[in-house]
Amino acid sequence: MIMMMMMCSMWMWVVLVAIAGALLVLRSILKNVNWWLYESKLGVKQYSLPPGDMGWPFIGNMWSFLSAFKSKDPDSFISSFVSRFGRTGMYKTMMFGNPSIIVTTPEICKRVLTDDDKFTPGWPQSTIELIGKRSFISMSYEEHKRLRRLTSSSINGMEALSLYLTYIEKNVKSSLEKWANMGQIEFLTEIRKLTFKIIMHIFLSSESEHVMEALEREYTALNHGVRAMCINIPGFAYHKAFKARKNLVAIFQSIVDERRNLRKGYLPGKAKDMMDALIDLEDDERKLSDEDIIDIMLMYLNAGHESSGHITMWATFFLQKHPEYLQKAKAEQEEIIRRRPSTQKGLTLKEVREMDFLYKVIDETLRVITFSLVVFREAKTDVNING
Protein backbone atom coordinates (compact mmCIF):
# COMPACT_ATOMS: atom_id res chain seq x y z
CA MET A 1 0.00 0.00 0.00
CA ILE A 2 2.80 2.38 0.98
CA MET A 3 4.74 1.43 -2.15
CA MET A 4 1.72 2.09 -4.37
CA MET A 5 1.27 5.54 -2.80
CA MET A 6 4.94 6.30 -3.34
CA MET A 7 4.68 5.17 -6.97
CA CYS A 8 1.59 7.35 -7.51
CA SER A 9 3.32 10.31 -5.88
CA MET A 10 6.38 9.81 -8.04
CA TRP A 11 4.29 9.60 -11.21
CA MET A 12 2.48 12.79 -10.24
CA TRP A 13 5.80 14.57 -9.85
CA VAL A 14 6.99 13.22 -13.20
CA VAL A 15 3.80 14.45 -14.87
CA LEU A 16 4.06 17.86 -13.20
CA VAL A 17 7.71 18.21 -14.19
CA ALA A 18 6.87 17.17 -17.77
CA ILE A 19 4.03 19.71 -17.94
CA ALA A 20 6.23 22.44 -16.48
CA GLY A 21 8.99 21.59 -18.93
CA ALA A 22 6.57 21.59 -21.87
CA LEU A 23 5.18 24.97 -20.79
CA LEU A 24 8.69 26.42 -20.54
CA VAL A 25 9.54 25.11 -24.02
CA LEU A 26 6.25 26.45 -25.40
CA ARG A 27 6.90 29.82 -23.74
CA SER A 28 10.39 29.95 -25.23
CA ILE A 29 9.02 29.13 -28.68
CA LEU A 30 6.24 31.71 -28.45
CA LYS A 31 8.61 34.40 -27.16
CA ASN A 32 10.78 33.83 -30.23
CA VAL A 33 8.01 33.92 -32.83
CA ASN A 34 8.33 37.70 -33.31
CA TRP A 35 12.12 37.33 -33.63
CA TRP A 36 11.56 34.80 -36.42
CA LEU A 37 8.88 36.95 -38.13
CA TYR A 38 10.76 40.26 -38.00
CA GLU A 39 14.35 40.25 -36.69
CA SER A 40 15.69 37.15 -38.45
CA LYS A 41 14.90 38.71 -41.84
CA LEU A 42 17.30 41.58 -41.11
CA GLY A 43 20.37 39.35 -41.33
CA VAL A 44 23.45 40.91 -39.73
CA LYS A 45 21.54 44.17 -39.16
CA GLN A 46 19.60 42.50 -36.32
CA TYR A 47 22.74 42.67 -34.16
CA SER A 48 22.67 46.49 -34.36
CA LEU A 49 19.17 46.71 -32.87
CA PRO A 50 18.90 48.09 -29.34
CA PRO A 51 18.15 45.64 -26.51
CA GLY A 52 14.56 44.86 -25.67
CA ASP A 53 11.71 42.39 -25.67
CA MET A 54 9.45 41.69 -28.65
CA GLY A 55 6.79 40.13 -26.44
CA TRP A 56 4.23 37.55 -27.49
CA PRO A 57 3.17 36.66 -31.05
CA PHE A 58 0.91 39.27 -32.65
CA ILE A 59 0.05 41.10 -29.38
CA GLY A 60 3.70 41.92 -28.57
CA ASN A 61 3.97 43.96 -25.34
CA MET A 62 0.48 45.47 -25.45
CA TRP A 63 -0.88 43.60 -22.40
CA SER A 64 1.86 44.91 -20.11
CA PHE A 65 1.68 48.38 -21.74
CA LEU A 66 -2.08 48.75 -21.22
CA SER A 67 -1.95 47.20 -17.74
CA ALA A 68 0.69 49.74 -16.68
CA PHE A 69 -1.36 52.69 -17.90
CA LYS A 70 -4.46 51.43 -16.08
CA SER A 71 -2.48 51.02 -12.84
CA LYS A 72 -1.36 53.61 -10.28
CA ASP A 73 2.18 53.36 -11.67
CA PRO A 74 2.11 54.00 -15.45
CA ASP A 75 5.91 54.42 -15.45
CA SER A 76 6.25 50.73 -14.61
CA PHE A 77 6.13 49.79 -18.31
CA ILE A 78 9.29 51.73 -19.20
CA SER A 79 10.84 50.92 -15.81
CA SER A 80 10.65 47.21 -16.64
CA PHE A 81 12.78 47.78 -19.76
CA VAL A 82 15.27 49.92 -17.82
CA SER A 83 15.65 47.32 -15.06
CA ARG A 84 16.17 44.46 -17.54
CA PHE A 85 18.23 46.15 -20.25
CA GLY A 86 19.80 49.20 -18.60
CA ARG A 87 19.47 52.93 -19.31
CA THR A 88 20.18 52.72 -23.03
CA GLY A 89 17.40 55.17 -23.98
CA MET A 90 16.24 52.87 -26.81
CA TYR A 91 14.46 49.51 -26.58
CA LYS A 92 13.08 47.18 -29.24
CA THR A 93 9.51 46.06 -28.68
CA MET A 94 6.28 45.08 -30.44
CA MET A 95 3.55 47.69 -30.08
CA PHE A 96 0.19 48.27 -31.80
CA GLY A 97 0.86 45.40 -34.21
CA ASN A 98 4.26 46.66 -35.39
CA PRO A 99 7.88 45.97 -34.46
CA SER A 100 8.97 49.23 -32.84
CA ILE A 101 11.75 51.07 -31.08
CA ILE A 102 10.84 52.96 -27.90
CA VAL A 103 12.93 56.13 -27.58
CA THR A 104 13.06 57.81 -24.16
CA THR A 105 15.97 60.27 -23.84
CA PRO A 106 15.59 63.97 -24.81
CA GLU A 107 18.53 63.91 -27.23
CA ILE A 108 17.34 60.89 -29.21
CA CYS A 109 13.70 62.03 -29.10
CA LYS A 110 14.74 65.38 -30.56
CA ARG A 111 16.50 63.70 -33.46
CA VAL A 112 13.59 61.37 -34.23
CA LEU A 113 11.04 64.20 -34.02
CA THR A 114 12.97 66.78 -36.06
CA ASP A 115 14.76 64.73 -38.74
CA ASP A 116 12.10 64.80 -41.48
CA ASP A 117 14.56 63.42 -44.04
CA LYS A 118 14.80 60.14 -42.16
CA PHE A 119 11.44 59.97 -40.36
CA THR A 120 7.78 60.44 -41.23
CA PRO A 121 4.58 60.29 -39.12
CA GLY A 122 3.96 56.62 -38.37
CA TRP A 123 0.74 56.31 -36.40
CA PRO A 124 -0.67 52.76 -36.13
CA GLN A 125 -3.19 51.84 -38.79
CA SER A 126 -5.71 51.02 -36.05
CA THR A 127 -5.50 54.63 -34.78
CA ILE A 128 -5.81 56.06 -38.30
CA GLU A 129 -8.95 53.96 -38.85
CA LEU A 130 -10.52 55.58 -35.77
CA ILE A 131 -9.31 59.19 -36.10
CA GLY A 132 -9.60 59.32 -39.90
CA LYS A 133 -7.52 58.85 -43.03
CA ARG A 134 -7.87 62.56 -43.83
CA SER A 135 -6.88 63.75 -40.33
CA PHE A 136 -3.52 65.38 -39.62
CA ILE A 137 -1.97 62.21 -38.16
CA SER A 138 -2.08 60.33 -41.46
CA MET A 139 -1.18 62.93 -44.09
CA SER A 140 2.12 64.11 -45.51
CA TYR A 141 4.08 66.96 -43.91
CA GLU A 142 3.26 69.31 -46.82
CA GLU A 143 -0.48 68.54 -46.73
CA HIS A 144 -0.50 68.82 -42.94
CA LYS A 145 1.17 72.24 -43.12
CA ARG A 146 -1.29 73.47 -45.78
CA LEU A 147 -4.41 72.37 -43.93
CA ARG A 148 -3.08 73.60 -40.60
CA ARG A 149 -2.50 77.03 -42.15
CA LEU A 150 -5.96 77.12 -43.69
CA THR A 151 -7.95 75.80 -40.72
CA SER A 152 -6.25 77.11 -37.59
CA SER A 153 -6.63 80.86 -38.20
CA SER A 154 -10.23 80.86 -36.97
CA ILE A 155 -9.37 79.24 -33.61
CA ASN A 156 -5.85 80.47 -32.78
CA GLY A 157 -4.64 83.75 -31.33
CA MET A 158 -6.12 86.65 -29.39
CA GLU A 159 -8.45 87.81 -32.16
CA ALA A 160 -10.12 84.40 -32.24
CA LEU A 161 -10.32 84.34 -28.43
CA SER A 162 -12.09 87.70 -28.40
CA LEU A 163 -15.01 86.18 -30.34
CA TYR A 164 -15.66 83.56 -27.67
CA LEU A 165 -14.53 85.27 -24.46
CA THR A 166 -18.01 86.18 -23.21
CA TYR A 167 -19.33 82.66 -23.86
CA ILE A 168 -16.32 81.05 -22.13
CA GLU A 169 -16.57 83.30 -19.06
CA LYS A 170 -20.32 82.73 -18.73
CA ASN A 171 -19.98 78.93 -18.86
CA VAL A 172 -16.95 78.75 -16.57
CA LYS A 173 -18.75 80.83 -13.92
CA SER A 174 -21.96 78.79 -14.15
CA SER A 175 -19.95 75.54 -13.93
CA LEU A 176 -18.06 76.71 -10.85
CA GLU A 177 -21.36 77.65 -9.16
CA LYS A 178 -22.81 74.25 -10.07
CA TRP A 179 -19.76 72.32 -8.77
CA ALA A 180 -19.81 74.28 -5.50
CA ASN A 181 -23.21 72.74 -4.72
CA MET A 182 -22.38 69.18 -5.81
CA GLY A 183 -20.26 68.13 -2.83
CA GLN A 184 -17.42 65.84 -3.91
CA ILE A 185 -16.90 65.77 -7.69
CA GLU A 186 -14.65 63.95 -10.15
CA PHE A 187 -12.83 67.07 -11.32
CA LEU A 188 -11.45 65.84 -14.65
CA THR A 189 -14.87 64.51 -15.73
CA GLU A 190 -16.55 67.84 -14.97
CA ILE A 191 -13.75 69.86 -16.59
CA ARG A 192 -13.98 67.75 -19.76
CA LYS A 193 -17.74 68.38 -19.95
CA LEU A 194 -17.06 72.11 -19.69
CA THR A 195 -14.26 72.18 -22.29
CA PHE A 196 -16.34 70.03 -24.64
CA LYS A 197 -19.24 72.47 -24.43
CA ILE A 198 -16.92 75.40 -25.21
CA ILE A 199 -15.16 73.59 -28.08
CA MET A 200 -18.56 72.59 -29.49
CA HIS A 201 -19.68 76.24 -29.45
CA ILE A 202 -16.53 77.32 -31.31
CA PHE A 203 -16.79 74.59 -33.93
CA LEU A 204 -20.55 74.01 -34.22
CA SER A 205 -22.15 77.07 -32.68
CA SER A 206 -25.74 76.38 -33.69
CA GLU A 207 -25.99 72.73 -32.68
CA SER A 208 -28.46 71.63 -30.00
CA GLU A 209 -27.78 70.32 -26.50
CA HIS A 210 -28.96 66.89 -27.70
CA VAL A 211 -26.29 66.81 -30.44
CA MET A 212 -23.61 67.88 -27.93
CA GLU A 213 -24.53 65.10 -25.50
CA ALA A 214 -24.56 62.50 -28.28
CA LEU A 215 -21.15 63.63 -29.54
CA GLU A 216 -19.64 63.58 -26.05
CA ARG A 217 -20.76 59.98 -25.46
CA GLU A 218 -19.33 58.85 -28.78
CA TYR A 219 -16.02 60.64 -28.18
CA THR A 220 -15.62 58.90 -24.82
CA ALA A 221 -16.00 55.49 -26.51
CA LEU A 222 -13.66 56.56 -29.34
CA ASN A 223 -10.86 57.56 -26.95
CA HIS A 224 -11.07 54.28 -25.06
CA GLY A 225 -10.51 52.48 -28.36
CA VAL A 226 -7.53 54.61 -29.41
CA ARG A 227 -5.71 53.38 -26.28
CA ALA A 228 -6.77 49.74 -26.68
CA MET A 229 -5.66 46.67 -28.60
CA CYS A 230 -6.94 46.44 -32.17
CA ILE A 231 -9.52 43.67 -31.61
CA ASN A 232 -12.60 44.45 -33.68
CA ILE A 233 -14.88 41.93 -31.95
CA PRO A 234 -18.05 42.81 -30.00
CA GLY A 235 -17.28 43.43 -26.34
CA PHE A 236 -13.81 44.88 -26.91
CA ALA A 237 -13.00 48.59 -26.57
CA TYR A 238 -11.72 48.89 -30.15
CA HIS A 239 -14.97 47.50 -31.57
CA LYS A 240 -16.99 49.99 -29.47
CA ALA A 241 -14.71 52.79 -30.69
CA PHE A 242 -15.17 51.72 -34.32
CA LYS A 243 -18.95 51.89 -33.87
CA ALA A 244 -18.55 55.28 -32.18
CA ARG A 245 -16.57 56.58 -35.18
CA LYS A 246 -19.35 55.46 -37.55
CA ASN A 247 -21.90 57.27 -35.39
CA LEU A 248 -19.75 60.41 -35.24
CA VAL A 249 -19.28 60.39 -39.02
CA ALA A 250 -23.07 60.05 -39.48
CA ILE A 251 -23.72 63.00 -37.11
CA PHE A 252 -21.11 65.19 -38.81
CA GLN A 253 -22.34 64.23 -42.29
CA SER A 254 -25.87 65.32 -41.39
CA ILE A 255 -24.51 68.66 -40.13
CA VAL A 256 -22.41 69.15 -43.30
CA ASP A 257 -25.42 68.34 -45.49
CA GLU A 258 -27.59 70.80 -43.57
CA ARG A 259 -24.98 73.57 -43.80
CA ARG A 260 -24.49 72.98 -47.55
CA ASN A 261 -28.25 73.16 -48.13
CA LEU A 262 -28.40 76.48 -46.30
CA ARG A 263 -25.84 77.86 -48.77
CA LYS A 264 -27.89 77.09 -51.86
CA GLY A 265 -29.26 80.18 -53.46
CA TYR A 266 -27.06 82.79 -51.82
CA LEU A 267 -23.45 83.60 -51.12
CA PRO A 268 -22.44 82.92 -47.50
CA GLY A 269 -21.15 85.82 -45.43
CA LYS A 270 -18.31 85.66 -42.95
CA ALA A 271 -18.00 82.17 -41.47
CA LYS A 272 -19.50 82.02 -37.98
CA ASP A 273 -17.89 78.80 -36.78
CA MET A 274 -15.29 76.20 -37.73
CA MET A 275 -17.71 74.07 -39.73
CA ASP A 276 -18.67 77.04 -41.89
CA ALA A 277 -14.99 77.94 -42.32
CA LEU A 278 -14.14 74.43 -43.53
CA ILE A 279 -17.06 74.28 -45.97
CA ASP A 280 -16.13 77.69 -47.42
CA LEU A 281 -12.41 76.89 -47.42
CA GLU A 282 -10.71 77.07 -50.81
CA ASP A 283 -7.18 77.77 -51.95
CA ASP A 284 -5.20 77.38 -55.17
CA GLU A 285 -5.28 73.59 -54.88
CA ARG A 286 -8.86 72.50 -54.13
CA LYS A 287 -11.93 72.73 -51.90
CA LEU A 288 -12.27 70.29 -49.03
CA SER A 289 -14.43 67.21 -49.58
CA ASP A 290 -17.00 66.05 -47.03
CA GLU A 291 -14.55 63.33 -45.90
CA ASP A 292 -11.83 65.98 -45.36
CA ILE A 293 -14.18 68.19 -43.33
CA ILE A 294 -15.53 65.35 -41.18
CA ASP A 295 -12.10 63.90 -40.33
CA ILE A 296 -10.66 67.34 -39.51
CA MET A 297 -13.67 68.22 -37.34
CA LEU A 298 -13.55 64.85 -35.60
CA MET A 299 -9.85 65.33 -34.84
CA TYR A 300 -10.04 69.00 -33.76
CA LEU A 301 -13.03 68.46 -31.45
CA ASN A 302 -11.38 65.46 -29.81
CA ALA A 303 -7.94 66.99 -29.38
CA GLY A 304 -9.36 70.34 -28.29
CA HIS A 305 -11.51 69.26 -25.38
CA GLU A 306 -9.30 66.37 -24.19
CA SER A 307 -6.06 68.37 -24.01
CA SER A 308 -7.72 71.51 -22.58
CA GLY A 309 -9.47 69.47 -19.90
CA HIS A 310 -6.35 67.61 -18.79
CA ILE A 311 -4.11 70.68 -18.75
CA THR A 312 -6.69 72.66 -16.74
CA MET A 313 -6.87 69.82 -14.24
CA TRP A 314 -3.07 69.59 -13.86
CA ALA A 315 -2.62 73.38 -13.58
CA THR A 316 -5.22 73.38 -10.77
CA PHE A 317 -3.51 70.43 -9.11
CA PHE A 318 -0.07 72.07 -9.18
CA LEU A 319 -1.41 75.36 -7.82
CA GLN A 320 -3.06 73.50 -4.94
CA LYS A 321 0.21 71.63 -4.30
CA HIS A 322 2.22 74.89 -4.24
CA PRO A 323 0.18 77.42 -2.20
CA GLU A 324 2.80 80.17 -2.60
CA TYR A 325 2.23 80.16 -6.38
CA LEU A 326 -1.54 79.85 -5.93
CA GLN A 327 -1.43 83.00 -3.81
CA LYS A 328 0.67 84.81 -6.44
CA ALA A 329 -1.72 83.79 -9.23
CA LYS A 330 -4.71 84.84 -7.11
CA ALA A 331 -3.12 88.21 -6.29
CA GLU A 332 -2.63 88.89 -9.99
CA GLN A 333 -6.32 88.24 -10.67
CA GLU A 334 -7.43 90.38 -7.74
CA GLU A 335 -5.27 93.27 -8.97
CA ILE A 336 -6.87 93.03 -12.43
CA ILE A 337 -10.33 93.15 -10.82
CA ARG A 338 -9.29 96.09 -8.60
CA ARG A 339 -8.31 98.18 -11.65
CA ARG A 340 -11.52 97.31 -13.51
CA PRO A 341 -13.94 100.25 -14.12
CA SER A 342 -17.14 99.97 -12.11
CA THR A 343 -19.20 100.11 -15.29
CA GLN A 344 -17.44 97.11 -16.86
CA LYS A 345 -19.34 93.85 -17.05
CA GLY A 346 -17.20 90.79 -17.53
CA LEU A 347 -13.72 89.90 -18.74
CA THR A 348 -11.96 91.77 -21.57
CA LEU A 349 -9.19 90.76 -23.94
CA LYS A 350 -6.96 93.49 -22.44
CA GLU A 351 -7.31 91.85 -19.01
CA VAL A 352 -6.42 88.42 -20.42
CA ARG A 353 -3.24 89.90 -21.88
CA GLU A 354 -2.32 91.23 -18.42
CA MET A 355 -2.34 87.75 -16.84
CA ASP A 356 1.42 87.36 -17.07
CA PHE A 357 1.93 85.02 -14.12
CA LEU A 358 -1.03 82.82 -15.09
CA TYR A 359 0.50 82.42 -18.57
CA LYS A 360 3.70 81.21 -16.88
CA VAL A 361 1.72 78.72 -14.79
CA ILE A 362 0.08 77.31 -17.92
CA ASP A 363 3.37 77.19 -19.85
CA GLU A 364 5.07 75.37 -16.97
CA THR A 365 2.17 72.90 -16.79
CA LEU A 366 2.51 72.23 -20.52
CA ARG A 367 6.25 71.70 -20.04
CA VAL A 368 5.90 69.27 -17.13
CA ILE A 369 2.81 67.37 -18.29
CA THR A 370 2.96 65.58 -21.61
CA PHE A 371 -0.67 64.97 -22.52
CA SER A 372 0.13 62.67 -25.46
CA LEU A 373 1.79 59.62 -23.93
CA VAL A 374 3.55 58.65 -27.16
CA VAL A 375 4.33 60.11 -30.58
CA PHE A 376 4.70 57.72 -33.49
CA ARG A 377 7.35 58.14 -36.19
CA GLU A 378 8.34 55.71 -38.94
CA ALA A 379 11.85 55.42 -40.36
CA LYS A 380 11.97 55.97 -44.14
CA THR A 381 15.30 54.15 -44.36
CA ASP A 382 17.87 52.51 -42.10
CA VAL A 383 18.94 55.00 -39.40
CA ASN A 384 22.03 54.69 -37.21
CA ILE A 385 21.59 56.28 -33.76
CA ASN A 386 24.36 55.83 -31.20
CA GLY A 387 25.45 52.65 -32.96
Salt bridges, closest charged atoms under 4 A:
GLU39 OE1 - LYS92 NZ 2.79
ASP53 OD1 - LYS31 NZ 3.31
ASP53 OD2 - ARG84 NH1 3.23
ASP116 OD1 - ARG377 NH2 2.90
GLU143 OE2 - ARG134 NH2 3.26
GLU143 OE2 - ARG146 NH2 3.39
GLU143 OE2 - ARG286 NH2 3.06
GLU190 OE2 - LYS193 NZ 3.91
GLU207 OE2 - ARG259 NH2 3.23
ASP273 OD1 - ARG259 NH1 3.11
ASP276 OD1 - ARG259 NH1 3.15
ASP276 OD1 - ARG263 NH2 3.07
ASP280 OD1 - ARG263 NE 2.95
GLU282 OE1 - LYS287 NZ 3.98
ASP283 OD2 - ARG146 NH1 2.56
GLU285 OE1 - ARG146 NE 3.45
ASP290 OD1 - ARG260 NH2 2.82
ASP292 OD1 - ARG134 NE 2.51
ASP292 OD2 - ARG286 NH1 2.77
ASP295 OD1 - ARG245 NH2 2.89
GLU306 OE2 - ARG192 NH2 2.73
GLU306 OE2 - HIS305 NE2 3.80
GLU306 OE1 - HIS310 ND1 3.88
GLU335 OE2 - ARG338 NH2 2.56
GLU335 OE2 - ARG339 NH1 3.16
GLU351 OE1 - ARG340 NH2 2.79
GLU354 OE1 - ARG339 NH2 2.97
GLU354 OE2 - LYS350 NZ 2.75
ASP356 OD2 - LYS360 NZ 3.37
GLU364 OE2 - ARG367 NH2 2.68
ASP382 OD2 - LYS45 NZ 2.65
